[in-house]
Amino acid sequence: MAAQRAWTFTTEDDPQMLKPSYPLAEAIADFRRDAPIRDTTLRGYTLSLRLFIDWLQAKSRGQATLADLTYENASAFGANFRPKDKHAPRYTERNKLVALKALAKWLAERHLYFEARGDQRLSILRDLRLPPVPQLGRKPFSDREVKAILGAVAKVATYPMRERAILTLQMSAPMRPDEVRRLGLRDLAPRERERRGHIRIRGAKTEAGTDRVIPLDDEAEAALHSYLRFERPAWAGDGPKDLAGEEPLFLNRDGRGFTEFSWNSRNQILRRRLEQSGIRDFVQYRSRGYAAKRLQKRRVPLQVIMQIGGWKREAMPTRYIGRYDEDELKDFPTANLRDVLAR
């Protein structure tokens, strides 16, 4: 446990409490190692916390410490991720603040850094308010947006075959972005005779999402085939630690697997280039809802959608799919009573 380290004591009453001058990076490393949070969630928190350190250091040009973990700094940091449209949901800002609150809560629970109130040891960010977001998730892409994105990627992407393979996979199967990043080459099973090609998800954010099979859409399988045959570099033989040293499906230009940071950087570059082409609000998670919505419109049973998407509760795919607008409702089939009356 973190308490076994040689902590810097501040008081005799709280021998474990850290000084405000304690390096924030070390506290985050302990949090990453010891917090009882699922690994995939911890990785996301860690990325946000490292961004917070970078922001603090750019601001003060000094080492970030626990003293910098304040309401004022947290709020100012989160504002960097606030959308320009004041009416747009503040999902990213909320996610960054959730990571900071999780760190502060863990420090208080371990009696390492807290605000004392009587006998209570409280998180120093306990009252930090999170921006409200809609109960429904991000609005899925529309068919028109997907067509525009896939049409533009060949013009704006440095590696168009790889990006088309990634995007068609995300648009056709309700996968989390990190699940796509972590795919191994051996997770891809091409079409064989009458059997449709598929991929296997072996590691996921939730237990329900682990070890599941996802059938490959024809367009996604064709894009994967083109990437593997014509554009994929030779594997360098190593990769990120979280891929356990096996050969990743998607590689960067050096033949190495993507880390969380390089994957997100790749996505941000693509997003900026699509914006320059007139395509706005390109967010990876919108593809997860779009894929689930496409399956629903094709009358795939909800239970199957849940199994493919790695959802345990019915409320989750509903949250991603959201509401249908008027034009979409007009495309749904009617009860077709004519067939009933004609019998």
C-alpha angles and dihedrals in degrees: 000000000000091000090068090072124094096267121194105245123220105177138015090233093057105030092172097051114115125228117252086243092063110123111261091214091061092049089052091049090054091047090050091051102041110024112113093233128122112270096240091052091046091053090055091047091048093053091052092047092051089052087052090054091049090050092049093048092048088050099048103015090225139097114293113238138180088267087070092061095096139135091250095052093042092051093046091048092050091050089066088070097046112120118247090235104077090207094054118103113263097225099143094046090050092050092053092050092047088059092052092048090049091054093047092047092050091050091052094046090053091046089238102120124358150126113264120222109174106303092341125101106206133190111259089224096043093119096043104126120226118220110253118248130190118275088237116071126244112314110263120243117267122235088252092054092048092051090050093047095048090044093052099043093077089059102041106033123091089214102030098175092052093046093047090050091050094045097046089049091051093044094050102041126043095238130149113246092242090053089058091048092051097050114126124214089245090057090070116087112184123216115284118194106295095356118096118233115256145176129225124222108210100170124037143160093257136035090243090056097051123101098006131147122229120194113230120242111231092242092050093047091051091049092049090050092052092048094048093046104040113017113022111107124224112278112257091217099247139059147161117336092238090063091060094231097291124133111275121221094226119048135187122233092278093056093253130125120257122262118211089259097049091044092054091044090053089051093049092051091050090047093054092048092049090050089054087055091054098261110130134193098022102175122164095223092058087071091060091059092042092054092050090047092051090052091049092050088052088057097250106163116257091238090058092047089052091050093048093045096044095242122150100189127052091228092068101064088041089055092052096042093048124179125332116237123227097267091051092049090054089061094057118104120256125232087267095219090174090077090050094050092045094061 
